[in-house]
Amino acid sequence: MFSHVFKSPDGGSLFSAQLDPMLVLLASVVACGVGLAAAAIPARMDPVQAIRA
């Protein structure tokens, strides 16, 4: 499903990249979870203090 053939300068196939749809889904869920956790958990320090530390 998620396959793409990369072409070399002469037009031949360089290599084939195949991605499993479940791997794409899992990576998306993990990325969304990390983003939501980072947004939901407020920083415990003042932003200026965190940059200086």
PDBQT receptor file of N, H, CA, C and O in Angstrom, charges set to zero:
ATOM      1  N   MET A   1       0.825  -1.192   0.000  1.00  0.00    +0.000 N 
ATOM      2  CA  MET A   1       0.000   0.000   0.000  1.00  0.00    +0.000 C 
ATOM      3  C   MET A   1       0.865   1.250   0.000  1.00  0.00    +0.000 C 
ATOM      4  O   MET A   1       0.765   2.063  -0.919  1.00  0.00    +0.000 OA
ATOM      5  N   PHE A   2       1.706   1.423   1.002  1.00  0.00    +0.000 N 
ATOM      6  H   PHE A   2       1.788   0.762   1.748  1.00  0.00    +0.000 HD
ATOM      7  CA  PHE A   2       2.587   2.586   1.084  1.00  0.00    +0.000 C 
ATOM      8  C   PHE A   2       3.942   2.210   0.496  1.00  0.00    +0.000 C 
ATOM      9  O   PHE A   2       4.907   2.012   1.235  1.00  0.00    +0.000 OA
ATOM     10  N   SER A   3       4.017   2.114  -0.793  1.00  0.00    +0.000 N 
ATOM     11  H   SER A   3       3.233   2.275  -1.393  1.00  0.00    +0.000 HD
ATOM     12  CA  SER A   3       5.307   1.791  -1.408  1.00  0.00    +0.000 C 
ATOM     13  C   SER A   3       5.610   2.845  -2.459  1.00  0.00    +0.000 C 
ATOM     14  O   SER A   3       4.716   3.351  -3.138  1.00  0.00    +0.000 OA
ATOM     15  N   HIS A   4       6.878   3.159  -2.575  1.00  0.00    +0.000 N 
ATOM     16  H   HIS A   4       7.604   2.748  -2.024  1.00  0.00    +0.000 HD
ATOM     17  CA  HIS A   4       7.326   4.171  -3.522  1.00  0.00    +0.000 C 
ATOM     18  C   HIS A   4       8.711   3.757  -3.990  1.00  0.00    +0.000 C 
ATOM     19  O   HIS A   4       9.548   3.363  -3.178  1.00  0.00    +0.000 OA
ATOM     20  N   VAL A   5       8.955   3.839  -5.265  1.00  0.00    +0.000 N 
ATOM     21  H   VAL A   5       8.275   4.159  -5.925  1.00  0.00    +0.000 HD
ATOM     22  CA  VAL A   5      10.263   3.499  -5.814  1.00  0.00    +0.000 C 
ATOM     23  C   VAL A   5      11.019   4.799  -6.062  1.00  0.00    +0.000 C 
ATOM     24  O   VAL A   5      10.546   5.676  -6.786  1.00  0.00    +0.000 OA
ATOM     25  N   PHE A   6      12.183   4.912  -5.463  1.00  0.00    +0.000 N 
ATOM     26  H   PHE A   6      12.567   4.200  -4.876  1.00  0.00    +0.000 HD
ATOM     27  CA  PHE A   6      13.014   6.092  -5.648  1.00  0.00    +0.000 C 
ATOM     28  C   PHE A   6      13.870   5.908  -6.887  1.00  0.00    +0.000 C 
ATOM     29  O   PHE A   6      14.428   4.834  -7.108  1.00  0.00    +0.000 OA
ATOM     30  N   LYS A   7      13.972   6.943  -7.688  1.00  0.00    +0.000 N 
ATOM     31  H   LYS A   7      13.518   7.816  -7.508  1.00  0.00    +0.000 HD
ATOM     32  CA  LYS A   7      14.677   6.862  -8.962  1.00  0.00    +0.000 C 
ATOM     33  C   LYS A   7      16.069   7.457  -8.846  1.00  0.00    +0.000 C 
ATOM     34  O   LYS A   7      16.270   8.475  -8.183  1.00  0.00    +0.000 OA
ATOM     35  N   SER A   8      17.030   6.811  -9.499  1.00  0.00    +0.000 N 
ATOM     36  H   SER A   8      16.867   5.984 -10.037  1.00  0.00    +0.000 HD
ATOM     37  CA  SER A   8      18.376   7.341  -9.590  1.00  0.00    +0.000 C 
ATOM     38  C   SER A   8      18.419   8.345 -10.742  1.00  0.00    +0.000 C 
ATOM     39  O   SER A   8      17.468   8.425 -11.519  1.00  0.00    +0.000 OA
ATOM     40  N   PRO A   9      19.492   9.102 -10.865  1.00  0.00    +0.000 N 
ATOM     41  CA  PRO A   9      19.555  10.110 -11.934  1.00  0.00    +0.000 C 
ATOM     42  C   PRO A   9      19.353   9.539 -13.336  1.00  0.00    +0.000 C 
ATOM     43  O   PRO A   9      18.856  10.247 -14.211  1.00  0.00    +0.000 OA
ATOM     44  N   ASP A  10      19.724   8.282 -13.573  1.00  0.00    +0.000 N 
ATOM     45  H   ASP A  10      20.128   7.707 -12.861  1.00  0.00    +0.000 HD
ATOM     46  CA  ASP A  10      19.549   7.699 -14.902  1.00  0.00    +0.000 C 
ATOM     47  C   ASP A  10      18.142   7.131 -15.127  1.00  0.00    +0.000 C 
ATOM     48  O   ASP A  10      17.860   6.606 -16.204  1.00  0.00    +0.000 OA
ATOM     49  N   GLY A  11      17.257   7.227 -14.127  1.00  0.00    +0.000 N 
ATOM     50  H   GLY A  11      17.486   7.654 -13.252  1.00  0.00    +0.000 HD
ATOM     51  CA  GLY A  11      15.883   6.786 -14.282  1.00  0.00    +0.000 C 
ATOM     52  C   GLY A  11      15.593   5.402 -13.740  1.00  0.00    +0.000 C 
ATOM     53  O   GLY A  11      14.433   4.999 -13.658  1.00  0.00    +0.000 OA
ATOM     54  N   GLY A  12      16.639   4.664 -13.367  1.00  0.00    +0.000 N 
ATOM     55  H   GLY A  12      17.582   4.992 -13.434  1.00  0.00    +0.000 HD
ATOM     56  CA  GLY A  12      16.443   3.329 -12.814  1.00  0.00    +0.000 C 
ATOM     57  C   GLY A  12      16.016   3.408 -11.362  1.00  0.00    +0.000 C 
ATOM     58  O   GLY A  12      16.151   4.445 -10.714  1.00  0.00    +0.000 OA
ATOM     59  N   SER A  13      15.497   2.294 -10.860  1.00  0.00    +0.000 N 
ATOM     60  H   SER A  13      15.388   1.451 -11.387  1.00  0.00    +0.000 HD
ATOM     61  CA  SER A  13      15.063   2.304  -9.463  1.00  0.00    +0.000 C 
ATOM     62  C   SER A  13      16.276   2.222  -8.549  1.00  0.00    +0.000 C 
ATOM     63  O   SER A  13      17.149   1.376  -8.740  1.00  0.00    +0.000 OA
ATOM     64  N   LEU A  14      16.328   3.094  -7.566  1.00  0.00    +0.000 N 
ATOM     65  H   LEU A  14      15.619   3.782  -7.411  1.00  0.00    +0.000 HD
ATOM     66  CA  LEU A  14      17.431   3.135  -6.613  1.00  0.00    +0.000 C 
ATOM     67  C   LEU A  14      17.175   2.136  -5.498  1.00  0.00    +0.000 C 
ATOM     68  O   LEU A  14      18.013   1.275  -5.230  1.00  0.00    +0.000 OA
ATOM     69  N   PHE A  15      16.031   2.243  -4.851  1.00  0.00    +0.000 N 
ATOM     70  H   PHE A  15      15.351   2.942  -5.069  1.00  0.00    +0.000 HD
ATOM     71  CA  PHE A  15      15.594   1.264  -3.868  1.00  0.00    +0.000 C 
ATOM     72  C   PHE A  15      14.105   1.437  -3.653  1.00  0.00    +0.000 C 
ATOM     73  O   PHE A  15      13.533   2.464  -4.016  1.00  0.00    +0.000 OA
ATOM     74  N   SER A  16      13.489   0.450  -3.071  1.00  0.00    +0.000 N 
ATOM     75  H   SER A  16      13.954  -0.385  -2.776  1.00  0.00    +0.000 HD
ATOM     76  CA  SER A  16      12.052   0.483  -2.825  1.00  0.00    +0.000 C 
ATOM     77  C   SER A  16      11.814   0.625  -1.327  1.00  0.00    +0.000 C 
ATOM     78  O   SER A  16      12.382  -0.121  -0.528  1.00  0.00    +0.000 OA
ATOM     79  N   ALA A  17      10.984   1.574  -0.954  1.00  0.00    +0.000 N 
ATOM     80  H   ALA A  17      10.523   2.180  -1.602  1.00  0.00    +0.000 HD
ATOM     81  CA  ALA A  17      10.645   1.776   0.459  1.00  0.00    +0.000 C 
ATOM     82  C   ALA A  17       9.210   1.325   0.657  1.00  0.00    +0.000 C 
ATOM     83  O   ALA A  17       8.294   1.841   0.016  1.00  0.00    +0.000 OA
ATOM     84  N   GLN A  18       9.017   0.365   1.544  1.00  0.00    +0.000 N 
ATOM     85  H   GLN A  18       9.760  -0.054   2.065  1.00  0.00    +0.000 HD
ATOM     86  CA  GLN A  18       7.680  -0.133   1.827  1.00  0.00    +0.000 C 
ATOM     87  C   GLN A  18       7.375   0.089   3.290  1.00  0.00    +0.000 C 
ATOM     88  O   GLN A  18       8.151  -0.311   4.159  1.00  0.00    +0.000 OA
ATOM     89  N   LEU A  19       6.254   0.722   3.568  1.00  0.00    +0.000 N 
ATOM     90  H   LEU A  19       5.624   1.047   2.863  1.00  0.00    +0.000 HD
ATOM     91  CA  LEU A  19       5.849   1.006   4.940  1.00  0.00    +0.000 C 
ATOM     92  C   LEU A  19       4.586   0.231   5.267  1.00  0.00    +0.000 C 
ATOM     93  O   LEU A  19       3.632   0.214   4.489  1.00  0.00    +0.000 OA
ATOM     94  N   ASP A  20       4.593  -0.402   6.416  1.00  0.00    +0.000 N 
ATOM     95  H   ASP A  20       5.367  -0.388   7.048  1.00  0.00    +0.000 HD
ATOM     96  CA  ASP A  20       3.423  -1.125   6.889  1.00  0.00    +0.000 C 
ATOM     97  C   ASP A  20       2.401  -0.106   7.390  1.00  0.00    +0.000 C 
ATOM     98  O   ASP A  20       2.765   0.785   8.158  1.00  0.00    +0.000 OA
ATOM     99  N   PRO A  21       1.140  -0.207   6.985  1.00  0.00    +0.000 N 
ATOM    100  CA  PRO A  21       0.127   0.754   7.431  1.00  0.00    +0.000 C 
ATOM    101  C   PRO A  21      -0.023   0.800   8.957  1.00  0.00    +0.000 C 
ATOM    102  O   PRO A  21      -0.300   1.860   9.517  1.00  0.00    +0.000 OA
ATOM    103  N   MET A  22       0.155  -0.329   9.625  1.00  0.00    +0.000 N 
ATOM    104  H   MET A  22       0.381  -1.190   9.170  1.00  0.00    +0.000 HD
ATOM    105  CA  MET A  22       0.064  -0.342  11.093  1.00  0.00    +0.000 C 
ATOM    106  C   MET A  22       1.212   0.444  11.716  1.00  0.00    +0.000 C 
ATOM    107  O   MET A  22       1.031   1.084  12.751  1.00  0.00    +0.000 OA
ATOM    108  N   LEU A  23       2.389   0.402  11.098  1.00  0.00    +0.000 N 
ATOM    109  H   LEU A  23       2.536  -0.118  10.257  1.00  0.00    +0.000 HD
ATOM    110  CA  LEU A  23       3.534   1.161  11.597  1.00  0.00    +0.000 C 
ATOM    111  C   LEU A  23       3.283   2.657  11.459  1.00  0.00    +0.000 C 
ATOM    112  O   LEU A  23       3.624   3.432  12.353  1.00  0.00    +0.000 OA
ATOM    113  N   VAL A  24       2.689   3.061  10.346  1.00  0.00    +0.000 N 
ATOM    114  H   VAL A  24       2.412   2.431   9.620  1.00  0.00    +0.000 HD
ATOM    115  CA  VAL A  24       2.346   4.474  10.131  1.00  0.00    +0.000 C 
ATOM    116  C   VAL A  24       1.315   4.920  11.161  1.00  0.00    +0.000 C 
ATOM    117  O   VAL A  24       1.432   6.005  11.731  1.00  0.00    +0.000 OA
ATOM    118  N   LEU A  25       0.310   4.086  11.398  1.00  0.00    +0.000 N 
ATOM    119  H   LEU A  25       0.215   3.205  10.935  1.00  0.00    +0.000 HD
ATOM    120  CA  LEU A  25      -0.725   4.399  12.381  1.00  0.00    +0.000 C 
ATOM    121  C   LEU A  25      -0.139   4.494  13.788  1.00  0.00    +0.000 C 
ATOM    122  O   LEU A  25      -0.460   5.419  14.534  1.00  0.00    +0.000 OA
ATOM    123  N   LEU A  26       0.711   3.550  14.150  1.00  0.00    +0.000 N 
ATOM    124  H   LEU A  26       0.972   2.798  13.545  1.00  0.00    +0.000 HD
ATOM    125  CA  LEU A  26       1.335   3.556  15.473  1.00  0.00    +0.000 C 
ATOM    126  C   LEU A  26       2.210   4.794  15.674  1.00  0.00    +0.000 C 
ATOM    127  O   LEU A  26       2.168   5.417  16.735  1.00  0.00    +0.000 OA
ATOM    128  N   ALA A  27       2.991   5.147  14.676  1.00  0.00    +0.000 N 
ATOM    129  H   ALA A  27       3.026   4.641  13.814  1.00  0.00    +0.000 HD
ATOM    130  CA  ALA A  27       3.842   6.333  14.768  1.00  0.00    +0.000 C 
ATOM    131  C   ALA A  27       3.001   7.599  14.913  1.00  0.00    +0.000 C 
ATOM    132  O   ALA A  27       3.369   8.507  15.659  1.00  0.00    +0.000 OA
ATOM    133  N   SER A  28       1.878   7.664  14.206  1.00  0.00    +0.000 N 
ATOM    134  H   SER A  28       1.579   6.927  13.599  1.00  0.00    +0.000 HD
ATOM    135  CA  SER A  28       0.991   8.830  14.303  1.00  0.00    +0.000 C 
ATOM    136  C   SER A  28       0.362   8.933  15.689  1.00  0.00    +0.000 C 
ATOM    137  O   SER A  28       0.275  10.022  16.256  1.00  0.00    +0.000 OA
ATOM    138  N   VAL A  29      -0.077   7.802  16.234  1.00  0.00    +0.000 N 
ATOM    139  H   VAL A  29      -0.006   6.917  15.774  1.00  0.00    +0.000 HD
ATOM    140  CA  VAL A  29      -0.688   7.801  17.560  1.00  0.00    +0.000 C 
ATOM    141  C   VAL A  29       0.330   8.208  18.629  1.00  0.00    +0.000 C 
ATOM    142  O   VAL A  29       0.011   8.988  19.526  1.00  0.00    +0.000 OA
ATOM    143  N   VAL A  30       1.544   7.683  18.533  1.00  0.00    +0.000 N 
ATOM    144  H   VAL A  30       1.803   7.049  17.804  1.00  0.00    +0.000 HD
ATOM    145  CA  VAL A  30       2.585   8.043  19.506  1.00  0.00    +0.000 C 
ATOM    146  C   VAL A  30       2.921   9.528  19.395  1.00  0.00    +0.000 C 
ATOM    147  O   VAL A  30       3.060  10.205  20.414  1.00  0.00    +0.000 OA
ATOM    148  N   ALA A  31       3.052  10.042  18.176  1.00  0.00    +0.000 N 
ATOM    149  H   ALA A  31       2.939   9.493  17.349  1.00  0.00    +0.000 HD
ATOM    150  CA  ALA A  31       3.375  11.458  17.993  1.00  0.00    +0.000 C 
ATOM    151  C   ALA A  31       2.267  12.352  18.543  1.00  0.00    +0.000 C 
ATOM    152  O   ALA A  31       2.549  13.365  19.184  1.00  0.00    +0.000 OA
ATOM    153  N   CYS A  32       1.011  11.987  18.297  1.00  0.00    +0.000 N 
ATOM    154  H   CYS A  32       0.782  11.164  17.776  1.00  0.00    +0.000 HD
ATOM    155  CA  CYS A  32      -0.113  12.772  18.831  1.00  0.00    +0.000 C 
ATOM    156  C   CYS A  32      -0.145  12.694  20.351  1.00  0.00    +0.000 C 
ATOM    157  O   CYS A  32      -0.411  13.697  21.014  1.00  0.00    +0.000 OA
ATOM    158  N   GLY A  33       0.119  11.532  20.907  1.00  0.00    +0.000 N 
ATOM    159  H   GLY A  33       0.335  10.717  20.369  1.00  0.00    +0.000 HD
ATOM    160  CA  GLY A  33       0.134  11.377  22.364  1.00  0.00    +0.000 C 
ATOM    161  C   GLY A  33       1.210  12.221  23.021  1.00  0.00    +0.000 C 
ATOM    162  O   GLY A  33       0.968  12.860  24.045  1.00  0.00    +0.000 OA
ATOM    163  N   VAL A  34       2.387  12.225  22.438  1.00  0.00    +0.000 N 
ATOM    164  H   VAL A  34       2.584  11.706  21.606  1.00  0.00    +0.000 HD
ATOM    165  CA  VAL A  34       3.480  13.032  22.989  1.00  0.00    +0.000 C 
ATOM    166  C   VAL A  34       3.148  14.517  22.879  1.00  0.00    +0.000 C 
ATOM    167  O   VAL A  34       3.411  15.280  23.809  1.00  0.00    +0.000 OA
ATOM    168  N   GLY A  35       2.579  14.927  21.765  1.00  0.00    +0.000 N 
ATOM    169  H   GLY A  35       2.366  14.308  21.010  1.00  0.00    +0.000 HD
ATOM    170  CA  GLY A  35       2.201  16.332  21.588  1.00  0.00    +0.000 C 
ATOM    171  C   GLY A  35       1.125  16.766  22.565  1.00  0.00    +0.000 C 
ATOM    172  O   GLY A  35       1.202  17.854  23.135  1.00  0.00    +0.000 OA
ATOM    173  N   LEU A  36       0.122  15.921  22.763  1.00  0.00    +0.000 N 
ATOM    174  H   LEU A  36       0.059  15.037  22.299  1.00  0.00    +0.000 HD
ATOM    175  CA  LEU A  36      -0.940  16.253  23.718  1.00  0.00    +0.000 C 
ATOM    176  C   LEU A  36      -0.414  16.284  25.147  1.00  0.00    +0.000 C 
ATOM    177  O   LEU A  36      -0.806  17.149  25.931  1.00  0.00    +0.000 OA
ATOM    178  N   ALA A  37       0.465  15.356  25.493  1.00  0.00    +0.000 N 
ATOM    179  H   ALA A  37       0.784  14.654  24.856  1.00  0.00    +0.000 HD
ATOM    180  CA  ALA A  37       1.031  15.342  26.846  1.00  0.00    +0.000 C 
ATOM    181  C   ALA A  37       1.878  16.587  27.088  1.00  0.00    +0.000 C 
ATOM    182  O   ALA A  37       1.832  17.170  28.171  1.00  0.00    +0.000 OA
ATOM    183  N   ALA A  38       2.645  16.991  26.091  1.00  0.00    +0.000 N 
ATOM    184  H   ALA A  38       2.682  16.517  25.211  1.00  0.00    +0.000 HD
ATOM    185  CA  ALA A  38       3.483  18.183  26.242  1.00  0.00    +0.000 C 
ATOM    186  C   ALA A  38       2.634  19.440  26.384  1.00  0.00    +0.000 C 
ATOM    187  O   ALA A  38       3.029  20.380  27.074  1.00  0.00    +0.000 OA
ATOM    188  N   ALA A  39       1.478  19.464  25.740  1.00  0.00    +0.000 N 
ATOM    189  H   ALA A  39       1.157  18.701  25.180  1.00  0.00    +0.000 HD
ATOM    190  CA  ALA A  39       0.603  20.629  25.834  1.00  0.00    +0.000 C 
ATOM    191  C   ALA A  39      -0.220  20.621  27.115  1.00  0.00    +0.000 C 
ATOM    192  O   ALA A  39      -0.543  21.681  27.651  1.00  0.00    +0.000 OA
ATOM    193  N   ALA A  40      -0.560  19.441  27.607  1.00  0.00    +0.000 N 
ATOM    194  H   ALA A  40      -0.298  18.580  27.172  1.00  0.00    +0.000 HD
ATOM    195  CA  ALA A  40      -1.444  19.334  28.766  1.00  0.00    +0.000 C 
ATOM    196  C   ALA A  40      -0.704  19.491  30.098  1.00  0.00    +0.000 C 
ATOM    197  O   ALA A  40      -1.261  19.998  31.072  1.00  0.00    +0.000 OA
ATOM    198  N   ILE A  41       0.534  19.058  30.126  1.00  0.00    +0.000 N 
ATOM    199  H   ILE A  41       0.986  18.646  29.335  1.00  0.00    +0.000 HD
ATOM    200  CA  ILE A  41       1.296  19.144  31.371  1.00  0.00    +0.000 C 
ATOM    201  C   ILE A  41       2.013  20.490  31.394  1.00  0.00    +0.000 C 
ATOM    202  O   ILE A  41       2.956  20.706  30.633  1.00  0.00    +0.000 OA
ATOM    203  N   PRO A  42       1.573  21.386  32.255  1.00  0.00    +0.000 N 
ATOM    204  CA  PRO A  42       2.209  22.712  32.273  1.00  0.00    +0.000 C 
ATOM    205  C   PRO A  42       3.626  22.633  32.841  1.00  0.00    +0.000 C 
ATOM    206  O   PRO A  42       3.950  21.761  33.647  1.00  0.00    +0.000 OA
ATOM    207  N   ALA A  43       4.436  23.551  32.404  1.00  0.00    +0.000 N 
ATOM    208  H   ALA A  43       4.173  24.259  31.749  1.00  0.00    +0.000 HD
ATOM    209  CA  ALA A  43       5.802  23.624  32.912  1.00  0.00    +0.000 C 
ATOM    210  C   ALA A  43       5.767  24.030  34.381  1.00  0.00    +0.000 C 
ATOM    211  O   ALA A  43       4.975  24.884  34.781  1.00  0.00    +0.000 OA
ATOM    212  N   ARG A  44       6.611  23.427  35.159  1.00  0.00    +0.000 N 
ATOM    213  H   ARG A  44       7.254  22.733  34.835  1.00  0.00    +0.000 HD
ATOM    214  CA  ARG A  44       6.632  23.710  36.593  1.00  0.00    +0.000 C 
ATOM    215  C   ARG A  44       7.480  24.940  36.910  1.00  0.00    +0.000 C 
ATOM    216  O   ARG A  44       7.440  25.458  38.026  1.00  0.00    +0.000 OA
ATOM    217  N   MET A  45       8.238  25.397  35.936  1.00  0.00    +0.000 N 
ATOM    218  H   MET A  45       8.271  24.976  35.029  1.00  0.00    +0.000 HD
ATOM    219  CA  MET A  45       9.108  26.559  36.156  1.00  0.00    +0.000 C 
ATOM    220  C   MET A  45       8.617  27.732  35.319  1.00  0.00    +0.000 C 
ATOM    221  O   MET A  45       7.884  27.564  34.344  1.00  0.00    +0.000 OA
ATOM    222  N   ASP A  46       9.034  28.901  35.719  1.00  0.00    +0.000 N 
ATOM    223  H   ASP A  46       9.629  29.037  36.511  1.00  0.00    +0.000 HD
ATOM    224  CA  ASP A  46       8.817  30.092  34.915  1.00  0.00    +0.000 C 
ATOM    225  C   ASP A  46       9.612  29.920  33.614  1.00  0.00    +0.000 C 
ATOM    226  O   ASP A  46      10.760  29.479  33.674  1.00  0.00    +0.000 OA
ATOM    227  N   PRO A  47       9.061  30.243  32.464  1.00  0.00    +0.000 N 
ATOM    228  CA  PRO A  47       9.784  30.033  31.202  1.00  0.00    +0.000 C 
ATOM    229  C   PRO A  47      11.168  30.688  31.173  1.00  0.00    +0.000 C 
ATOM    230  O   PRO A  47      12.104  30.121  30.608  1.00  0.00    +0.000 OA
ATOM    231  N   VAL A  48      11.308  31.868  31.773  1.00  0.00    +0.000 N 
ATOM    232  H   VAL A  48      10.548  32.329  32.232  1.00  0.00    +0.000 HD
ATOM    233  CA  VAL A  48      12.607  32.536  31.789  1.00  0.00    +0.000 C 
ATOM    234  C   VAL A  48      13.587  31.729  32.624  1.00  0.00    +0.000 C 
ATOM    235  O   VAL A  48      14.748  31.580  32.244  1.00  0.00    +0.000 OA
ATOM    236  N   GLN A  49      13.134  31.207  33.758  1.00  0.00    +0.000 N 
ATOM    237  H   GLN A  49      12.191  31.328  34.068  1.00  0.00    +0.000 HD
ATOM    238  CA  GLN A  49      14.004  30.395  34.606  1.00  0.00    +0.000 C 
ATOM    239  C   GLN A  49      14.384  29.087  33.901  1.00  0.00    +0.000 C 
ATOM    240  O   GLN A  49      15.516  28.621  34.030  1.00  0.00    +0.000 OA
ATOM    241  N   ALA A  50      13.447  28.498  33.162  1.00  0.00    +0.000 N 
ATOM    242  H   ALA A  50      12.527  28.877  33.058  1.00  0.00    +0.000 HD
ATOM    243  CA  ALA A  50      13.736  27.247  32.462  1.00  0.00    +0.000 C 
ATOM    244  C   ALA A  50      14.776  27.446  31.376  1.00  0.00    +0.000 C 
ATOM    245  O   ALA A  50      15.614  26.571  31.160  1.00  0.00    +0.000 OA
ATOM    246  N   ILE A  51      14.739  28.586  30.685  1.00  0.00    +0.000 N 
ATOM    247  H   ILE A  51      14.058  29.296  30.861  1.00  0.00    +0.000 HD
ATOM    248  CA  ILE A  51      15.734  28.857  29.648  1.00  0.00    +0.000 C 
ATOM    249  C   ILE A  51      17.103  29.091  30.271  1.00  0.00    +0.000 C 
ATOM    250  O   ILE A  51      18.113  28.652  29.721  1.00  0.00    +0.000 OA
ATOM    251  N   ARG A  52      17.153  29.766  31.394  1.00  0.00    +0.000 N 
ATOM    252  H   ARG A  52      16.332  30.122  31.841  1.00  0.00    +0.000 HD
ATOM    253  CA  ARG A  52      18.432  30.049  32.049  1.00  0.00    +0.000 C 
ATOM    254  C   ARG A  52      19.041  28.809  32.675  1.00  0.00    +0.000 C 
ATOM    255  O   ARG A  52      20.263  28.722  32.803  1.00  0.00    +0.000 OA
ATOM    256  N   ALA A  53      18.218  27.850  33.066  1.00  0.00    +0.000 N 
ATOM    257  H   ALA A  53      17.226  27.920  32.962  1.00  0.00    +0.000 HD
ATOM    258  CA  ALA A  53      18.727  26.650  33.764  1.00  0.00    +0.000 C 
ATOM    259  C   ALA A  53      19.450  25.710  32.833  1.00  0.00    +0.000 C 
ATOM    260  O   ALA A  53      19.933  24.664  33.265  1.00  0.00    +0.000 OA
TER     261      ALA A  53
